[in-house]
Amino acid sequence: MFVEGAPTGSPVDAFDAERPSVTLADVGGMAAVKTRLEAAFLAPLRNPELRAVYGKSLGGGLLMYGPPGCGKTFIARAVAGELEATFLSVSASDVLSRWLGDAEANIHEVFQQARRCAPCVLFFDEFDALGQRRSDARHSALRTMINQLLVELDGVEYSNEGVYVLAATNQVWDVDPALRRPGRLDRTVLVLPPDSEAREAIFRTHLRGRPVAGADLGELARRTDGFSGADIAYVCEVASERALLDSVTSGVVRYIAMTDLLAAVAEIRPSTGPWLSTARNWVEFGDDDGTSAELKAFLKRSKRL
């Protein structure tokens, strides 16, 4: 419920900026995603002289979409690290408010803080919750908030020089088309479940610092096709629990073994399945503005379409 006339609090300190130390070199695998980011976003930023030669504009932002738990937020943080820029991450819960007018004020302050911190990568997570189709919005206050978001992206009143807008969503089909027009979030990157190289790197990261013996990361990567990064992190947690409980029972501390990891893999189902089913329906029956071409090709390669 939106209440009119409630006092608006100052959101100035609500959004924490950071300087990420990670770069795209810390992202295992995902060569296609890195290539797309380089072509659409990073290369023009790093090469102002060539940008001038080719007349490449820095206007607009980039929208990442794909199944949950596949590293979109980490990639956004790595882009900020790559650019040596400030990283300002904002989710729907940071912006939405029960008080009428607060959401618009919060959106404005987010952009103002990003402008003050420039160069800054401004990252919107759960973007479908903020930028949902206005035709689907139940409250006029939500439509007004989306209008404010459009105004800020356009940089009508304030310059967005040095502010690089990235957003992530699991449900790109729910994002208002106006937000994806030229000059706004006009570039799209599909972030799929991690490939074999990335899965191996994720296992290595989540097993680091734990007592592990005899783990074949290549075999684990082979057996976890379709798993998200979050799924793999959970596999490592479950395997650790098995070893811990066994140690409690026996009274002898033992290593996490390959058998523990394989048992955890067998126990856990990939969480990407429901998203891929919904995505397949969108590709087959939804309105196609060209966004779904890459996803359609993936679904065909993986025999899901």
C-alpha positions in Angstrom: 0.0 0.0 0.0 1.3 3.5 -0.9 0.4 6.2 1.6 0.4 9.9 0.6 1.7 12.6 2.8 4.1 10.5 4.9 7.4 12.2 5.8 10.2 11.3 3.4 13.5 10.3 5.0 16.8 11.2 3.6 18.2 8.3 1.6 21.7 9.8 1.2 23.5 7.3 3.4 21.4 4.3 2.3 23.5 3.2 -0.6 27.1 2.0 0.1 29.7 2.4 -2.6 32.8 0.2 -2.8 36.0 -0.3 -4.8 36.0 -3.9 -6.0 39.4 -5.7 -6.2 38.1 -8.4 -8.5 38.3 -8.2 -12.3 37.1 -10.3 -15.2 40.2 -12.4 -14.8 38.6 -13.7 -11.6 35.6 -14.9 -13.5 36.3 -18.6 -14.5 35.2 -19.6 -18.0 32.3 -17.7 -19.5 34.3 -16.6 -22.6 31.2 -15.6 -24.5 30.0 -13.3 -21.8 33.4 -11.7 -21.4 33.6 -11.2 -25.2 30.2 -9.6 -25.3 31.1 -7.3 -22.4 34.4 -6.3 -24.0 32.8 -5.5 -27.3 29.7 -3.7 -26.0 31.0 -2.0 -23.0 34.7 -2.3 -22.0 36.6 -1.7 -25.2 34.9 1.6 -26.0 35.5 2.8 -22.4 39.2 1.9 -22.4 39.9 3.4 -25.9 38.6 7.0 -26.1 40.7 7.8 -29.2 39.3 4.9 -31.2 35.9 5.6 -29.8 36.1 9.1 -31.3 37.3 7.7 -34.6 34.4 5.3 -34.9 31.8 7.7 -33.4 31.0 5.2 -30.6 28.7 6.7 -28.0 29.0 5.9 -24.3 25.3 6.5 -23.8 23.1 3.7 -22.6 23.6 0.8 -20.2 23.7 -3.0 -20.3 21.2 -5.5 -19.0 22.3 -9.0 -18.0 19.8 -11.8 -17.8 19.7 -15.5 -17.2 18.9 -18.0 -14.5 19.4 -17.1 -10.9 22.7 -18.0 -9.1 24.8 -17.8 -12.2 27.1 -14.9 -11.3 25.5 -11.8 -12.7 26.2 -9.7 -9.6 29.8 -11.0 -9.5 30.3 -10.1 -13.1 29.0 -6.6 -12.5 31.4 -6.2 -9.6 34.3 -7.5 -11.9 33.4 -4.9 -14.6 33.7 -2.2 -11.9 37.1 -3.6 -10.9 38.1 -3.8 -14.6 37.4 -0.1 -15.0 38.9 0.8 -11.6 35.5 2.5 -10.9 33.3 2.8 -7.8 30.7 0.1 -7.5 27.2 1.0 -6.3 24.8 -1.9 -6.0 21.1 -1.3 -5.5 18.3 -3.8 -5.2 14.5 -3.3 -5.3 14.3 -3.4 -1.5 16.6 -0.4 -1.3 14.4 1.7 -3.5 10.8 0.6 -3.0 8.8 2.2 -0.1 5.3 2.1 1.3 5.3 5.9 1.2 4.1 7.7 -1.9 6.9 9.6 -3.6 9.7 7.9 -1.7 10.6 5.4 -4.4 11.1 8.3 -7.0 13.2 10.2 -4.4 15.3 7.1 -3.8 15.9 6.5 -7.5 17.0 10.1 -7.9 19.4 9.9 -5.0 20.9 6.6 -6.3 21.8 8.4 -9.5 23.0 11.5 -7.7 25.3 9.4 -5.5 26.6 7.6 -8.6 27.3 10.9 -10.2 29.2 12.1 -7.1 31.2 8.9 -7.1 32.0 8.9 -10.9 33.6 7.0 -12.5 31.0 4.6 -11.1 29.3 1.4 -12.1 25.7 1.7 -11.0 24.3 -1.8 -10.7 20.6 -2.6 -10.3 19.9 -6.1 -9.1 16.4 -7.7 -9.4 15.7 -5.2 -12.1 12.4 -6.7 -13.2 11.0 -5.7 -9.7 12.0 -2.0 -10.4 11.5 -1.8 -14.1 8.5 -4.0 -14.6 6.1 -3.4 -17.5 4.0 -0.3 -16.6 1.0 -2.0 -18.1 1.4 -4.7 -15.4 1.9 -2.3 -12.5 -1.0 -2.4 -10.1 -0.3 1.0 -8.5 0.1 4.3 -10.2 3.0 4.9 -7.8 5.0 2.1 -9.4 4.4 3.6 -12.9 5.6 7.0 -11.6 8.8 5.3 -10.2 9.5 3.7 -13.5 9.0 7.1 -15.2 11.6 8.6 -12.8 14.0 5.8 -13.7 13.6 6.7 -17.4 14.3 10.3 -16.7 17.5 9.5 -14.7 18.7 7.1 -17.4 18.2 9.8 -20.1 20.2 12.3 -18.1 17.8 15.0 -19.0 18.4 17.2 -15.9 21.8 15.9 -14.7 24.7 14.6 -16.7 25.4 10.9 -16.5 29.0 11.3 -17.6 31.2 8.7 -15.9 28.1 6.7 -14.7 28.0 3.2 -16.3 24.6 1.5 -15.7 24.4 -2.2 -15.4 21.3 -4.2 -14.4 20.5 -7.8 -13.9 17.3 -9.8 -14.1 16.1 -13.3 -14.1 13.0 -12.3 -16.1 13.9 -10.1 -19.0 10.5 -10.6 -20.5 9.0 -8.6 -17.6 11.1 -5.5 -18.1 9.3 -2.5 -19.5 10.3 -2.1 -23.2 10.8 1.6 -22.8 13.8 0.9 -20.4 15.5 -1.0 -23.2 15.3 1.7 -25.9 18.5 3.2 -27.4 20.3 5.4 -24.9 19.0 3.4 -21.9 19.6 -0.3 -21.2 20.0 -0.9 -24.9 22.6 -3.7 -24.7 21.8 -7.2 -23.5 24.1 -10.0 -22.3 22.8 -13.5 -21.6 24.5 -15.1 -18.6 23.9 -18.9 -18.8 24.7 -21.6 -16.3 28.5 -21.8 -16.0 30.4 -23.8 -18.5 32.8 -26.6 -17.6 35.8 -24.4 -17.0 33.7 -22.1 -14.9 32.3 -24.9 -12.9 35.8 -26.2 -12.1 36.8 -22.8 -11.0 33.7 -22.5 -8.8 34.5 -25.8 -7.1 38.1 -24.7 -6.6 36.9 -21.5 -4.9 34.4 -23.1 -2.6 36.7 -26.0 -1.5 39.6 -23.6 -0.8 40.5 -23.6 2.9 38.6 -26.8 3.6 40.3 -30.2 4.3 39.9 -31.9 1.0 41.7 -35.0 -0.3 41.4 -36.7 -3.7 38.9 -34.4 -5.3 38.9 -34.5 -9.1 37.6 -31.1 -10.1 37.4 -32.0 -13.8 35.2 -34.9 -13.0 33.0 -32.8 -10.7 32.6 -30.2 -13.4 31.7 -32.9 -16.0 28.9 -34.2 -13.7 27.4 -30.9 -12.9 26.4 -29.7 -16.3 23.4 -27.3 -15.9 24.2 -26.5 -12.3 24.4 -22.8 -11.3 27.2 -21.3 -9.3 24.9 -21.3 -6.3 24.2 -25.0 -6.8 27.9 -25.8 -6.9 28.5 -23.8 -3.7 25.7 -25.9 -2.1 27.3 -29.1 -3.3 30.4 -28.1 -1.4 28.4 -27.3 1.7 26.6 -30.6 1.7 29.8 -32.6 1.2 31.4 -30.7 4.1 28.4 -31.5 6.3 28.8 -35.2 5.4 32.4 -35.2 6.5 31.7 -33.2 9.6 28.9 -35.5 10.8 31.0 -38.6 10.1 33.8 -37.0 12.1 31.5 -36.3 15.0 30.2 -39.9 15.0 33.6 -41.5 14.7 35.5 -39.1 16.9 38.2 -38.8 14.2 38.5 -35.8 12.0 38.7 -36.8 8.3 39.1 -35.1 5.0 36.2 -34.3 2.6 36.6 -37.0 0.0 35.5 -37.4 -3.6 32.8 -39.8 -2.4 31.3 -37.0 -0.3 31.2 -34.6 -3.2 29.7 -37.1 -5.6 27.0 -38.0 -3.1 26.2 -34.3 -2.8 26.0 -34.0 -6.6 23.6 -36.9 -6.8 21.5 -35.4 -4.0 21.1 -32.0 -5.5 19.0 -31.1 -8.6 20.1 -28.1 -10.7 18.0 -25.1 -9.8 18.2 -23.7 -13.4 15.5 -26.2 -14.7 12.4 -24.1 -13.9 14.0 -21.0 -15.4 14.9 -22.8 -18.6 11.4 -24.1 -18.9 9.9 -20.6 -18.6 12.6 -19.2 -21.0 11.7 -21.9 -23.5 8.0 -20.8 -23.4 9.0 -17.1 -23.8 11.2 -18.0 -26.9 8.4 -20.1 -28.5 5.3 -18.0 -27.6 6.4 -14.6 -26.4 6.9 -11.3 -28.2 10.3 -11.4 -29.8 12.1 -8.1 -30.1 15.4 -9.8 -31.0 16.5 -10.3 -27.4 15.8 -14.0 -27.5 18.0 -15.0 -30.4 21.0 -16.0 -28.3 18.9 -17.8 -25.8 17.0 -19.6 -28.6 20.4 -20.8 -30.1 21.5 -22.1 -26.6 18.2 -24.0 -26.1 18.6 -25.6 -29.5 22.2 -26.6 -28.8 21.3 -28.1 -25.5 18.3 -29.9 -27.1 15.8 -28.0 -24.9 14.0 -26.6 -27.9 
